[in-house]
Amino acid sequence: MKTKVLTRGLTVLSSVTLFSTLALPGQEQSRPEANSGQAKVYVFVQRTEAHVKRSSSEMFEKAMNDLFDYLKAKNVAIAVDEFGGRNHAESPTPMETVFNIARDAKATSVLYVVVDRPAMKWMKMTARCYDMNGKQLWQVEASSGGGLSGAHGLEVTTKHLHQELDKRIGKEGLPILGASEPAAQKQ
């Protein structure tokens, strides 16, 4: 009887082990050898104090979600913080912390996006891309001061940011899935 239970336990354990090593369709394998050579960007979105004072958490979340949805739709290879799922902050976060998270996520670059609410604009988003040594590779900005609402400002800002990022996708700092990091390109 004990042998039968032990055998069943090993069979279940073997099945679980086998299942955990297989990736479901649309999911990446977590084995290191499956991801070797794939350049990935760690994306971190920071909310400024001015945005906290002059806008809502919902607007910040909409801007952040729009950014991640856009990058995923463009097949950008995004490094994920497996330990804490940290990808944003609503209070100041030291760059050293952001880079430590990126290193743990096995990123090859960092896209640091700041969501701001300047006094004369509905929204401003600044995206800075860095290599893992902290050297800034490039920067793009988008903002909106027109329209009658923050929702309009969000729409205009994110659309402009998409246009700016479109020029960078697949190039230095914003790798696409299945491609390794291109050699540094002169600007």
Secondary structure, 3 states (H helix, E strand, C coil): CHHHHHHHHHHHHHHHHHHHHCCCCCCCCCCHHHHCCCCCEEEEEEECHHHHHHCCHHHHHHHHHHHHHHHHHCCECEECCCCCCCCEECCCCCHHHHHHHHHHCCCCEEEEEEEECCCCCCEEEEEEEEECCCCEEEEEEEEECCCCCHHHHHHHHHHHHHHHHHCCCCCCCCCECCCCCCCCCCC
